[in-house]
Amino acid sequence: MSVTQLPSWQTLTAHAIRLRDTRIESLFERDPDRLKYLCLEAANIYVDMSKTLLDRVCMDSLLQLAEERKLTDAIAAIFDGKVVNPTENQPALHTLLRERESTISDALAMDRFGQVGAVRKQIADFSDRMTNGKILGFSGSPIRDVVNIGIGGSHLGAQMVCDTLRYEHLSDVGVHFVSNVDGSDLERVLTPLEPDTTYFIVTSKSFNTAETLLNAKSASSWIAKSFKTRDAIPSHFAAITSKSERAVAFGIDPKNIFPMSDWIGGRYSLWSAVGLPISIAIGNDGFNRLLFGAHEMDQHFRTAAFENNIPIMLALIGIWNTNFLGCETHAIVPYDDRLRLLPAYLQQLEMESNGKRITLKNTLTDYHTVPIVWGGIGTNAQHAFFQQMHQGTRKTSTDFILVLTHQRSSQEHHDMLVANCVAQAESLMRGQKRDTFNDTENPTEKIDLSAHRETPGNRPNTTIVTDSLTPESLGALLALFEHKTYVQGIIWDINSFDQWGVELGKTLANSIMNELSGANPSAHDPSTKALLARYKRVRGGIS
Ligand code: F6P
């Protein structure tokens, strides 16, 4: 049975019709308690979901949907290490990476927790030695710059956290990130660096990702060329992977390999050894504070009742906006320059997790799954895509993210930032009626300016607030989005932890790479054939 056959889904469909012509702001007048059940706080995070087109009755139906989707069991299953990724037959135990002590009694969990502890110690030792100048290059010089080579989950999280917590950086060891196979990404990072004092961390769960392996190969050539010997490579490379044997085959010294577990998804892995660059950048205490903040949110998610549970409520509000109010996209707009990489990180987290069309019953969904997740930072976004948000025909729901204090922005600057964030949330809800422009002079007889100036409003948005941006509050914020993503996957009856859809493109790219190095061309459609022929002509060297 599809989730659309559930009684709560039917009821919600009726609520959407009932509320269709309702103004969000009128719901505040109708129910003075609105903020009490639509504004929640936990783990240094306050979330205001009240600018959403739903009332208490509708919210109760969403909570019923969560019950009917057996959410309590699903939450227990993920924390207890049950198989929640059935197409890869794996648990998803990112919460264990930030666990304080094992609350799980069975031997398997204890063993896994032991592995977590061992890697945490390995990270702490390595980052302490790195930041204290104890890791020396082939020439004996202390390392000054660390370059993480990885892509997707082996890049976005660590890069985003290091960038967001840039004012928390402790040591003067530079931390850099290379991900794209476009050679200019590696070139841009290496140009200002010295091979003598540069160290590479090759991060790849599979140790089989083409872009990462090619960037690592080029980086090792850069080192070998500079020292005129490949013997220098082991002194300048470490690896983070669940396939240690492949890293050894690549030439990484086994003592510089940080294991990743198969029960951690790439896009949920910044808390694992993948966080090594974070520990080097902000110190291992800083990394532990990040884990602690996330753990606080885990405890809230695990224990709070549905209606007081921020990840669950945010997930259900997302389902309401997407599946019942027809929002096609979801914008993430942090009003903080330090969070500029967050939208890209959440794109992978949410869209690679829930961009699915087949249910866990192997049937096609007859409902939408994840909306298009996109975004940008405020206030820049106001002068870019907000025109569409206010007057466009396509519906978007929005998460504003607001940090109330800022250690590197004057009060005047910060006042204006906060004022604009709050104003945009209000204006998307309120809009502005045509009749408020009646006194506006029309430029010509043909133009009714009031019509062009009217903004419909009633655009659903949520404001996520934290008092300050610390490793703890950032950890809690990211864990919030991870749990929101999991809950939506449960409601949509899909597997949030696999990504089979990315494989075909990789396979075709590999065969085209073979063609470009002279192998017989594989069968292509005329358009692909013509594109390759065009490239071969310009590239030369092959017919
Ligand atoms: O292609 C998608 C993906 O598999 C992501 O899920 C993953 O985070 C990324 O590529 C990198 O994979 P790996 O860590 O195995 O190199």
Boltz pocket constraint, residues with backbone or C-beta under 6 A from the ligand:
constraints:
  - pocket:
      binder: B
      contacts: [[A, 151], [A, 152], [A, 153], [A, 154], [A, 203], [A, 204], [A, 205], [A, 206], [A, 207], [A, 208], [A, 209], [A, 212], [A, 266], [A, 267], [A, 352], [A, 499], [A, 502]]
      max_distance: 6.0
